[in-house]
Amino acid sequence: MINIKRALNDDRLMKAMTGLSASEFNRLIGRFSQEIQNELWNKYQIGVEKRNRERKPGGGRIGSLKSDKWKLFFLLFYFKCYPTFDILGLIFDLNRSNSNRNVHKLTLALERALGREMTLPKRKIRTMEELFEAFPEVKEIIIDGTERLIQRPKDVEKQKKNYSGKKKAHTCKNIVISDENRRIGYLSPTAEGKKHDYRIFKEEFPPPSDIFPENVTLWMDLGFIGVEKDYPCATVMMPAKKPRGKELTDEAKKRNKAINGFRVVVEHAIGGVKRFGVVADKFRNRKCGFGDKVMLISCGLWNYHLLCR
């Protein structure tokens, strides 16, 4: 079994095992524990109403994850190190099935806890008001796509949908919008690797759209070519594309360098999210919707880390 006390006394070890420092971990325990207790009491009340339960929460055999601190450490260890359920069970004295069940059950509690901390990114932005709710008082937002490797699907149609010509592998994609402080304020639904970044963007923000006002600058890369035509009201900063058979002028190169120097912020934000192995390594889980869920929570943990700094 892992010695949690030793990890909590060593920030370097704690970050290597959970992705959070000891202080960040201890602050999150309160919210996480509250959500677990709320869920237990909700199940108890439903059981009482159906007249098939009498024992209150807390009774019965104590499992290997003895406390809420153990449960949070267990889940964050899975997110950070992303072991198989066999190895996870061996480390925490559980069998494979219990490891699987605990991960999926506790993931919901962690999602609600991060929601209470107001660190989860928005999933839908339909109006200008919602944009400013996600990015209050921000004049610059940086937009980019990110891909994650997945296991090759067995179904032929799913193979075609998830094959990324750019990565030469089967992937899934998300569009990420961050501010200049690297906080991720918006995460698109997870899409198949075959879809182009700009196509996903247009599906989420159908043109023509007045969501993006002129006083907010959208910083994008060349994967979003066409945005100036489709969104005439938006202010867009994008590098110039090299003409076929020609070279960019020195002035254009300097401008591209300046734009990419500012845009690197979103790359740092995505890199912060991908500190967690569950979204950095090839994704193995096949439960429907779980891949989208772990990306959302990893973004929430990154925003939580920035909030605690």
C-alpha positions as CSV (number, residue, x, y, z in Angstrom):
1,M,0.0,0.0,0.0
2,I,1.1,3.6,-0.7
3,N,2.2,5.7,2.3
4,I,0.0,8.8,1.9
5,K,1.6,10.5,4.9
6,R,5.0,10.3,3.2
7,A,3.6,11.7,0.0
8,L,1.8,14.6,1.8
9,N,5.1,15.6,3.4
10,D,6.9,15.8,0.0
11,D,5.5,18.2,-2.6
12,R,7.7,16.8,-5.3
13,L,6.4,13.2,-4.6
14,M,2.8,14.5,-4.3
15,K,2.9,16.2,-7.7
16,A,4.4,13.1,-9.3
17,M,1.7,10.9,-7.9
18,T,-1.4,13.1,-8.1
19,G,-0.6,16.2,-10.2
20,L,-1.4,18.5,-7.2
21,S,0.7,19.8,-4.4
22,A,0.0,18.8,-0.8
23,S,-1.8,22.2,0.0
24,E,-3.9,21.9,-3.2
25,F,-4.8,18.3,-2.3
26,N,-5.8,19.2,1.3
27,R,-7.9,22.1,0.1
28,L,-9.8,19.9,-2.3
29,I,-10.5,17.2,0.2
30,G,-13.3,19.2,1.9
31,R,-15.3,19.7,-1.3
32,F,-14.7,16.1,-2.4
33,S,-15.8,14.7,0.9
34,Q,-18.9,16.8,1.0
35,E,-19.9,15.5,-2.5
36,I,-19.4,11.9,-1.4
37,Q,-21.5,12.4,1.7
38,N,-24.2,14.1,-0.3
39,E,-24.3,11.2,-2.7
40,L,-24.5,8.6,0.1
41,W,-27.4,10.4,1.8
42,N,-29.2,10.8,-1.5
43,K,-29.0,7.0,-2.0
44,Y,-30.1,6.4,1.6
45,Q,-33.2,8.6,1.2
46,I,-34.1,7.0,-2.1
47,G,-33.7,3.6,-0.4
48,V,-35.9,4.6,2.5
49,E,-38.6,5.9,0.1
50,K,-38.5,2.6,-1.7
51,R,-38.5,0.7,1.6
52,N,-35.5,-1.4,0.7
53,R,-33.0,0.2,3.0
54,E,-32.7,0.8,6.8
55,R,-28.9,1.1,7.5
56,K,-27.7,4.7,7.4
57,P,-24.5,5.7,5.5
58,G,-21.3,4.7,7.3
59,G,-22.4,1.3,8.4
60,G,-21.1,-2.0,7.2
61,R,-17.6,-3.2,6.3
62,I,-14.9,-0.6,5.8
63,G,-13.2,-1.1,2.5
64,S,-9.6,-0.7,1.5
65,L,-10.1,3.0,0.7
66,K,-10.7,3.8,4.4
67,S,-11.3,7.5,4.2
68,D,-12.2,10.3,1.8
69,K,-8.5,11.2,1.7
70,W,-7.7,7.8,0.5
71,K,-10.4,7.9,-2.1
72,L,-9.2,11.3,-3.5
73,F,-5.6,10.1,-3.5
74,F,-6.7,6.9,-5.3
75,L,-8.6,8.8,-8.0
76,L,-5.9,11.4,-8.6
77,F,-3.2,8.7,-8.7
78,Y,-5.2,7.1,-11.5
79,F,-5.6,10.4,-13.4
80,K,-1.9,11.3,-13.1
81,C,-0.2,7.9,-13.6
82,Y,-3.0,6.2,-15.6
83,P,-2.2,2.6,-14.6
84,T,-4.3,-0.4,-15.7
85,F,-7.0,-1.4,-13.3
86,D,-5.0,-4.6,-12.5
87,I,-2.0,-2.5,-11.4
88,L,-4.2,0.1,-9.6
89,G,-5.9,-2.7,-7.7
90,L,-2.6,-4.3,-6.7
91,I,-1.3,-0.9,-5.4
92,F,-4.5,-0.1,-3.4
93,D,-5.3,-3.7,-2.3
94,L,-8.4,-4.0,-4.6
95,N,-9.4,-6.4,-7.3
96,R,-9.7,-5.2,-10.9
97,S,-13.5,-4.9,-10.9
98,N,-13.5,-2.8,-7.6
99,S,-10.8,-0.5,-9.0
100,N,-12.9,0.0,-12.1
101,R,-16.1,0.7,-10.2
102,N,-14.4,3.0,-7.7
103,V,-12.8,5.1,-10.5
104,H,-16.1,5.7,-12.3
105,K,-18.0,6.3,-9.0
106,L,-15.5,8.8,-7.6
107,T,-15.0,10.6,-10.9
108,L,-18.5,11.9,-10.6
109,A,-17.8,13.2,-7.0
110,L,-14.6,14.9,-8.2
111,E,-16.4,16.5,-11.1
112,R,-19.0,18.0,-8.7
113,A,-16.3,19.1,-6.3
114,L,-14.5,21.0,-9.1
115,G,-17.8,22.5,-10.2
116,R,-18.2,23.8,-6.6
117,E,-14.7,25.3,-6.9
118,M,-15.8,27.0,-10.2
119,T,-12.9,25.6,-12.1
120,L,-14.6,23.5,-14.7
121,P,-14.6,25.0,-18.2
122,K,-17.9,25.8,-20.0
123,R,-19.1,23.2,-22.4
124,K,-21.6,25.5,-24.3
125,I,-21.4,29.2,-25.2
126,R,-24.4,30.4,-27.1
127,T,-24.5,34.1,-26.4
128,M,-22.1,37.0,-25.8
129,E,-23.2,37.1,-22.2
130,E,-22.2,33.5,-21.7
131,L,-18.8,34.3,-23.3
132,F,-18.2,37.1,-20.8
133,E,-19.3,34.8,-18.0
134,A,-16.7,32.3,-19.1
135,F,-14.1,35.0,-19.7
136,P,-14.9,38.0,-17.5
137,E,-13.2,41.3,-18.5
138,V,-10.9,39.5,-21.0
139,K,-10.0,41.2,-24.3
140,E,-7.9,38.4,-25.7
141,I,-8.8,34.7,-26.0
142,I,-6.7,32.0,-27.6
143,I,-8.3,29.2,-29.5
144,D,-6.7,25.9,-30.5
145,G,-7.4,22.2,-31.1
146,T,-5.9,19.3,-29.2
147,E,-5.8,15.6,-30.1
148,R,-5.5,12.5,-27.9
149,L,-4.5,9.0,-29.0
150,I,-7.1,6.3,-28.5
151,Q,-7.0,2.5,-29.1
152,R,-7.9,1.4,-32.6
153,P,-11.6,0.7,-32.6
154,K,-12.8,-2.7,-33.7
155,D,-15.7,-1.4,-35.7
156,V,-14.6,-0.4,-39.3
157,E,-16.8,2.7,-39.4
158,K,-15.5,3.9,-36.1
159,Q,-11.9,3.3,-37.3
160,K,-12.6,5.6,-40.3
161,K,-14.2,8.3,-38.1
162,N,-11.4,8.3,-35.6
163,Y,-8.5,8.1,-37.9
164,S,-6.5,11.4,-38.0
165,G,-4.5,12.0,-41.1
166,K,-2.4,14.6,-39.3
167,K,-1.3,12.2,-36.5
168,K,-1.5,9.0,-38.7
169,A,-3.3,7.3,-35.8
170,H,-6.7,7.0,-34.2
171,T,-7.5,10.0,-32.1
172,C,-10.2,12.1,-30.5
173,K,-10.3,15.9,-30.5
174,N,-11.4,18.9,-28.5
175,I,-11.3,22.7,-29.1
176,V,-9.9,24.6,-26.2
177,I,-10.3,28.3,-25.5
178,S,-8.1,29.9,-22.9
179,D,-7.3,33.4,-21.7
180,E,-3.8,35.0,-21.4
181,N,-3.4,33.6,-17.9
182,R,-3.6,30.0,-19.3
183,R,-7.0,29.4,-17.7
184,I,-9.2,27.2,-19.8
185,G,-12.7,28.7,-20.0
186,Y,-14.2,26.6,-22.7
187,L,-13.9,22.9,-23.8
188,S,-15.8,21.6,-26.7
189,P,-17.5,18.2,-26.7
190,T,-15.1,15.4,-27.7
191,A,-15.1,14.8,-31.5
192,E,-13.7,12.1,-33.8
193,G,-10.1,12.5,-34.9
194,K,-11.2,12.7,-38.6
195,K,-12.9,16.1,-38.0
196,H,-11.0,19.2,-38.8
197,D,-10.5,21.7,-36.0
198,Y,-12.3,24.5,-37.8
199,R,-15.3,22.2,-38.6
200,I,-15.6,21.4,-34.9
201,F,-15.4,25.1,-34.1
202,K,-18.2,26.0,-36.6
203,E,-20.4,23.2,-35.2
204,E,-20.1,24.8,-31.8
205,F,-20.3,28.4,-32.9
206,P,-22.5,28.3,-36.1
207,P,-21.7,31.2,-38.4
208,P,-22.6,33.9,-38.9
209,S,-22.4,34.5,-35.1
210,D,-22.3,37.7,-33.0
211,I,-21.0,35.8,-30.0
212,F,-17.5,37.3,-30.5
213,P,-17.6,41.1,-30.2
214,E,-15.1,43.3,-32.0
215,N,-13.4,44.4,-28.8
216,V,-12.3,40.7,-28.1
217,T,-9.4,39.5,-30.2
218,L,-9.5,35.8,-31.3
219,W,-5.9,34.4,-31.6
220,M,-5.9,31.3,-33.8
221,D,-3.5,29.2,-35.9
222,L,-3.7,28.2,-39.6
223,G,-6.1,25.3,-38.7
224,F,-8.9,27.9,-38.6
225,I,-8.4,29.4,-42.0
226,G,-11.8,30.8,-43.2
227,V,-12.8,32.3,-39.8
228,E,-12.5,35.9,-41.0
229,K,-14.9,35.2,-43.9
230,D,-17.4,33.3,-41.8
231,Y,-17.3,35.6,-38.8
232,P,-17.0,39.1,-40.3
233,C,-17.8,40.8,-36.9
234,A,-15.0,39.1,-35.1
235,T,-11.4,40.5,-34.6
236,V,-9.0,37.7,-35.6
237,M,-5.2,37.5,-35.3
238,M,-3.8,34.6,-37.4
239,P,-0.4,33.9,-38.9
240,A,0.1,34.5,-42.6
241,K,0.2,31.4,-44.7
242,K,3.2,30.9,-47.0
243,P,2.2,31.3,-50.6
244,R,2.7,28.2,-52.8
245,G,6.1,28.3,-54.4
246,K,7.1,31.6,-52.7
247,E,8.5,32.8,-49.4
248,L,7.0,35.1,-46.8
249,T,8.4,38.6,-46.6
250,D,10.6,39.5,-43.6
251,E,7.8,41.7,-42.3
252,A,5.3,38.8,-42.5
253,K,7.8,36.5,-40.7
254,K,8.2,39.0,-37.9
255,R,4.4,39.3,-37.6
256,N,4.0,35.5,-37.5
257,K,6.6,35.3,-34.8
258,A,4.8,37.9,-32.7
259,I,1.4,36.1,-33.1
260,N,2.8,32.7,-32.4
261,G,4.7,34.1,-29.3
262,F,1.3,35.2,-27.9
263,R,-0.5,32.1,-29.0
264,V,1.9,29.8,-27.2
265,V,-0.1,30.5,-24.0
266,V,-2.8,28.1,-25.1
267,E,-0.1,25.5,-25.8
268,H,1.1,25.9,-22.2
269,A,-2.5,25.5,-21.0
270,I,-3.0,22.3,-23.0
271,G,0.4,21.1,-21.7
272,G,-0.8,21.8,-18.1
273,V,-3.9,19.7,-18.7
274,K,-1.8,16.9,-20.2
275,R,0.3,16.6,-17.1
276,F,-2.3,13.9,-16.3
277,G,-1.6,10.6,-18.0
278,V,-5.3,9.8,-18.5
279,V,-5.4,12.5,-21.3
280,A,-1.7,12.3,-22.3
281,D,-1.3,8.6,-22.9
282,K,-3.2,6.4,-25.4
283,F,-6.7,6.2,-23.9
284,R,-7.8,2.7,-23.2
285,N,-11.2,3.0,-21.5
286,R,-14.2,2.1,-23.6
287,K,-17.0,3.3,-21.4
288,C,-19.2,5.6,-23.4
289,G,-18.6,9.3,-22.6
290,F,-15.7,8.6,-20.1
291,G,-13.1,10.0,-22.5
292,D,-14.9,13.3,-22.6
293,K,-15.4,13.2,-18.8
294,V,-11.7,12.8,-18.0
295,M,-10.7,15.6,-20.4
296,L,-13.2,17.9,-18.6
297,I,-11.9,17.0,-15.2
298,S,-8.3,17.3,-16.2
299,C,-9.0,20.9,-17.5
300,G,-10.8,21.5,-14.1
301,L,-7.8,20.3,-12.2
302,W,-5.5,22.5,-14.2
303,N,-7.7,25.5,-13.6
304,Y,-7.8,24.5,-9.9
305,H,-4.0,24.5,-9.8
306,L,-3.9,28.0,-11.3
307,L,-6.5,29.2,-8.8
308,C,-4.5,27.9,-5.8
309,R,-1.2,29.6,-6.9
